[in-house]
Amino acid sequence: MSMMNAVQVIRPKAIRQIQTEKPALDSHNNILVKMTAAGICGSDGTIYHGTNAIVTYPRIIGHEMVGIVEKAAENAERLKPGDRVIINQVVSCGRCYACRKGRGNVCDHLKVRGVHIDGGFREYIAVPESDCYLLPDCITDQDAVMIEPATIAIQACTRAQLASDDMVLILGYGALGSSVLRIARLLCRHIIVACRTDEKLENARKNGAQYTINVKKEDLTEKVLAYTEGHGSTVSIDAANSEDSLPALLKATGNAGRVMVMGLTSNHFQISPSLITAKELDVRGSRLQNHMFEKAIQMVQEGTLDLKGSVSHTFPLSKVQEAFDLIDSRDPSVRKVVLTF
């Protein structure tokens, strides 16, 4: 029996390295991938800290997964050993209502790698060939980790039906907000970014935000109205997922607008239905991604999506505790942290 190293969150705040069996191929999981890089995402942090409502423990975490095909079963049609791939994190049933409507990312029996089933913080993973996407030579393994966050942003902008005449408000400019801006700026010019720190807002302006709002010092609705000729934003994207972000966005969004909700925490707040009804707003959830890897990879190849420079720190798998400690330190130099194998 062949063994491999993996990283498992046993329970909140307890992360450890384990030895586990190297996966075997079968007719379903017909591609064996040797991991080369895996990103640490904000939701991995919520699993580690015990604030994730949907995870089950113990769990090998990690859903931003890049590697090299080590072995392909006989029934594999596209991939061969040596191919560089990124792995889909969504596993859906294909039969329920959502799947029949082409929305497998919200399958009734959804399983997310690294959340409901074991993910990529391990040396090898066996997956179906259909869940592997070939990486172009123009991107390194570490930068390719950023393709998965890009798919989340593409999903949100697609669900928002973002068009060139939209006036977009992005609330929050962490990892999620910056990914959303990266996609939104390709689709429209009028973008407002709001968050709590001037340094981040300066970065947002450099990266395509036309207007910025520091919500610590300025009134969100007042400023949005000023920047949208009194109408309010036409699309508002909640990339902050704080306690008051949704009520604030419902106020700042103009008539006939769309409000995008992306958080999975169980914040409770009171909302007056008239905020939605009077302006006939659409409040839409956006979860994970739905067949967006091809689109993101195509954008990387075309040069419209540049993922270089997002990764600030790398750690070997054996130093995973140090990686999480660094993220928890809230050091401003931390952008994306990647584990290497």
N, C-alpha and C positions, 0 to 999 in steps of 0.2 A: 504494500500500500504506500503510495507516494504522498508526502505531506508538503504543506506550504504555510507561509506566514500570512496572518490576517490581523486586522484591527477590529475589535468588537467593543461596543458600548454594552456593558453587562446590565447596568441600571444607571439612572441619572448620576452624573459626575464621576462615574467609574468607567474608565476606558482602559483596555489592556490589549497586549499583543498575545495572540493565541497561535497554536499550531493546529491546522485543520486539514482534512483530506483534500487533496488536489481533485477538482471535479473531473468526471469522466464524460465523454461525449455519448449522445444517443441520437435517435433520429429527429428529435425535437430540438434539443440544445446541441446543434451540430457544428458549432464553431468554438474552439478553445482559444481564448485571448490571453496573452501574457501582458499584464498591465504595465504601462510605462509612466503614466501620470494620472493623478486623480485630484480634482479640486475639492477644497473645503468650502461648503456653501453655508449661508446663514441658517438654512434649515438643519444642516448637520449640527450647528451650534445649539439649536433648540432641542435636538435629540439628546445631545450631550448634557444639556442643562435640565432636561426633564420638562420642558414647556411645550413639547410637540404633542398635540392631542391624538395623532393618528398612528404614531410609531408603536411597534411591539418590541419588547426586550427579551433576551439579549439580541443584538443586531449588529451584523457587519455593515457599517454605514458606507456612504459614498455613492453619489449618482452622477457625478461629472467624470466620465470614464473613458480614458484613451489608452489604446494598446496596440499590440502587433499580433496578427493571427499566428498562433503556434501550430495549430492542427485543424484540418477541416474533415468532417465525416464524408463518407462516400456520396451521400445525397446532397451535399453542398454544390451549388451551381455557379456562384459568382466569385467566391473568395478563395484565396490560396495562401499557404504559409508565407509570411513576410509582408502581407498587406497591412498597412496602418489603418486603424479604424477608430471611430467613436461609437459608443454604445447607447442605444435608446434606453431611457430609464423607465418607460411606461410599458406595463404588461396588461393587456386587456383581453376580454373573453371572445369578442367578435360576434356575440349572439344577442346581447341585451338591447334595449331600446336605444341607449346612447351609441353603442357600437353600430347598430343598424343605421343610425343617422350620421355615421361617419365621425363620431366624436368619442373615440376610444379613450381619450385622456380623462373622461369622466364616466368610464365604464362602471356598471353596477358592481362589478367584481374586481375593480381596479387594484393592481398591485404595483407599487413603485419600488424599483431596486434601491436598496439602501434604507428603505422605510418599512414596508410590509414584508419584504423578502430581502435576502442578503445582497449587498451592493458591491462596490468596486475597491474597497480598501483591503485588497488581498492580491496575492501574486498572480493568480489565474482565475478566470471566470468563464463558464460555459454558457453560451447564449444561442438563440436561433439566428441563422444567417440574416433573416429579415430585420433583425434589430441592430445590425452593424452597418455603418456608413463609411465608405472609403474616404480617407483624408487626402487632400491635395499636397504635393511636395512643398508648396509655398508657405506652409504653416508648420511650426515646430509642435512637438507633442505637448509642451507646457502651454503654449498659446492656444492650442486646440481645445484645451479644457474649457476655454471661454465660449466655445460654440454652444454648449448647453445653456448657459445664462442668456445667450443671444436668442435661442429658440423661445425662451420664456417671454422675452420682450417682443419678439415677432408675433407670438400668440396673442399677447395683450393688444398690440396695435391692430392686428387682424380682427379680433373680437370687437374692437372699438370702431372698426370701419374707418380708420384714419384716412382722410383725404387732404388734398393740397390746400383747400380753403379753410381747414380747421384751425382753431386757436386752442392750442393744447396747454394744459396745466399738468405738470408732473410734480406731485408732492412727495418729497423725500429724495435725497441724492446720495444714497449709499450704493452698494453693489447693484441693487435692483434698479434704482432710479437712473444710474449712469448707463446701464444696459438699455433701458427704455429710451433714453435720450439718443443713444447711438442709432437706434432703429427709427425713431420718430423723425429725426432730422433728415432722413432720406426721403420721407413722405410729405413733410410740410415744413414751412419756414417759421411760422408764428408759434414759438414755444416759450412757455414761462416755466422756470424751475423754482420751486419754493423749498427751503429747508432752514435749518437752524444755525448754520455756520458760514461765515463770509468766505473762508478758504474754499469750501466746497462749491459755493456759488460762483466764485471766480473761475474754478475749473469748469463748471457748467457753461459759463459764457464762452470759454475757450473752445468748448466742444459743441457749440451750436445753439445754446439757449439765447433767445433774443432779449428776454427780460428775466430778472431774478428777484425774488422776494425773500428777505430774512424774516421768518415768521416769529422769531423772538422779539424783533423790534418793530415789525410792521403788521398792519391788519391785512390778512390774506384776501378777504372779499373785496375790501376797498381797493387794494392794489390791482387785483385781477380785473375789476371793473375799469380802472384807469388804463390798463394795458390792452383792453379789448373794446374800447370805445363805448363803454357802458353796457355791453351785452352780457359779459361773463364768458368763461371758457366754453368752447363747444364740446371738448373732450377733456375730462379730468381723470388722471390716473393716480391711484393711491399706491405709491411705492414706499410709504412710511409705515402704514399699518399701525398707527398709534391709536390711543384711546379715543381721540376726538377727530381723527382724520376724515372718516366718512361723513359725519355731520358737517364738517367744515367744507368738504368738497361739494356736497349737495347745495350749500349756500352759494358757493363761488361759481357754480356752473350755470350757464344761461339757458334760456328757453330752447327746447328740442335737443338738449345736449345729452351726452353719454358719460356716465361715471363708471370707471373700471375699478373693481375690487380684486386684490390679488393676495391678501393675507389669509393665513389659516389659523391665526390665534383666535381665542374665544372672547375677544373684547366685547363688553356689553355697553350699549349706549342707547339713549332715547332719541328717536327720530320722529319728527312731526310728518305725517303722510302728506300734508299740504306742500312740503318742500319738493316732493316728487311730483305730485299731481298738478300743481299750479303751473309748473314749467314743462309738464309731460316729459320728464327725464327717463332715460333708460339706465337702470342700474344693473351692470353686468359683471358676473364673476369671470375671472380668467385663471385657469388652473393648468400648471405644467405646460405641455405643448402638444400639438396634434399634427403629426407628420411635418414638422418644421425643420428637421435636420437638413434635408436636401436643399431647402431654400437658403438656410444659413451658410451651408458649404458653398453653394453657387455664388452667394454674395461675397464670400471670402475669395473665391477664384476670380471673380470679376473685379475685385479691388474696391467694391463699394463698402464692404465691412472690414475694417482694420482692427484686429484683435491684439495687435502688438502692444506691449507696455502695460498691460493690465495686471500681470502677475508680478507681485512685489517680493514675495518670499517663497522659497522652496525648502522642503525638509524631506529627508528619507523617511520611509514608512516607519522605521524603528523609533523615530523622534516625534511621533504623532502627539504625545502629551505636550511637548514643547511648542508644537504648532498651535494647539488649542489655547495654551497659556498665552502665547503671543497675541492671538486674536482677542482673548478676554482682557488683555492689558489696554485695549483701545488705543494703542499706539497709532498716531496719525499717519505714520509711514505705511501702515498695513492697507493694502488694497485686496489683491487676491492671493491666497496662500494655497500652494499646490504640494501634494505629496508625490515623491518620485520613487521609482522602484529599481 
